[in-house]
Amino acid sequence: MSAEYMHIGIPVTNKRPNMVFNEDLKFWSNTDVDDYDYKIEYLKFEEGTPFPETMHKRPHVAYKVDDMEPYLQDADAVIFPPLELDGNVRIAFIEKDDAIIELFEEKQQ
């Protein structure tokens, strides 16, 4: 298993500058996560989002993984099952030791 830190996701109740809307998943997020050292992703969830309520109130830590399957098996709970985003990327959210963790997997080319 190999995991590389990507960002921390912090839910907010008000839109922040530079946020863009994801129509399919009904949430806002900033586009500049990698533009500064803190690597913070701000998230504002809208009505109808498929993300569970716990993610609306609690931060998460995101990791890029080579293969998310071992992490899914090791999780205390899968709170958002794997979702393919563009044919090349999958994401999932798990709980492990009371922390919410985002798994980000890119298909190997």
C-alpha positions in Angstrom: 0.0 0.0 0.0 1.3 3.4 -0.9 -0.4 6.7 0.1 0.7 10.3 -0.6 -0.9 13.3 1.2 -2.9 15.6 -1.0 -4.9 18.0 1.1 -7.2 18.5 4.1 -10.9 19.2 3.3 -12.7 21.6 5.5 -16.5 22.0 5.2 -17.8 25.6 5.3 -21.3 27.1 5.4 -20.5 30.2 3.2 -19.0 30.3 -0.2 -15.4 31.5 -0.3 -13.5 33.2 -3.1 -12.5 31.1 -6.1 -15.0 28.3 -5.4 -16.5 26.5 -8.4 -19.7 24.4 -8.4 -19.8 20.7 -9.3 -23.2 20.3 -10.8 -23.2 16.5 -10.7 -22.2 16.2 -7.0 -23.9 19.4 -5.8 -21.0 21.0 -3.9 -18.7 24.0 -4.1 -14.9 23.8 -3.7 -11.9 26.0 -4.1 -9.7 25.4 -7.2 -6.4 26.5 -5.6 -5.6 23.6 -3.2 -2.1 23.2 -4.7 -1.4 26.9 -5.0 -0.2 27.3 -1.4 1.6 25.2 1.2 -1.4 24.6 3.5 -3.2 22.5 0.9 -6.7 23.2 2.2 -9.8 22.3 0.2 -12.9 24.2 1.3 -16.2 22.5 0.6 -19.7 23.9 0.7 -22.4 21.2 0.2 -25.7 22.0 -1.4 -29.1 20.3 -1.1 -29.2 17.0 -3.0 -25.5 16.3 -2.7 -24.8 12.5 -2.5 -22.1 13.1 0.1 -23.2 11.9 3.6 -24.1 14.4 6.3 -21.1 13.6 8.4 -18.9 15.1 5.6 -20.8 18.4 5.8 -19.6 18.9 9.4 -16.3 17.1 9.7 -12.9 17.6 7.9 -11.3 14.9 5.9 -7.7 14.2 4.9 -7.1 13.2 1.2 -4.5 10.7 0.0 -3.5 9.7 -3.5 -3.2 5.9 -3.5 -2.0 3.4 -6.0 -4.8 1.0 -5.3 -7.8 1.9 -3.0 -9.0 -1.7 -2.5 -6.7 -2.5 0.5 -7.7 0.8 2.1 -11.4 0.0 1.6 -10.9 -3.4 3.1 -9.1 -2.0 6.1 -11.7 0.8 6.7 -13.9 0.9 9.8 -16.6 2.1 7.4 -17.0 3.1 3.8 -19.1 6.3 4.0 -19.0 7.2 0.2 -18.3 4.2 -2.1 -15.9 4.4 -5.0 -17.0 6.8 -7.7 -15.4 7.1 -11.1 -15.0 10.7 -12.1 -13.7 10.9 -15.6 -12.7 7.4 -16.6 -9.2 7.9 -15.2 -9.9 8.8 -11.5 -11.8 7.2 -8.7 -12.5 8.6 -5.3 -14.0 7.1 -2.1 -14.4 8.3 1.5 -13.8 6.0 4.4 -13.7 6.3 8.2 -10.7 4.9 10.0 -10.0 5.5 13.7 -12.7 8.2 13.8 -11.1 10.1 10.9 -12.7 10.7 7.5 -10.2 9.9 4.7 -10.6 10.5 1.0 -8.9 8.0 -1.3 -7.9 9.3 -4.7 -6.8 6.8 -7.3 -5.6 7.4 -10.8 -5.6 4.6 -13.3 -2.1 3.5 -14.3 -1.4 4.5 -17.9 
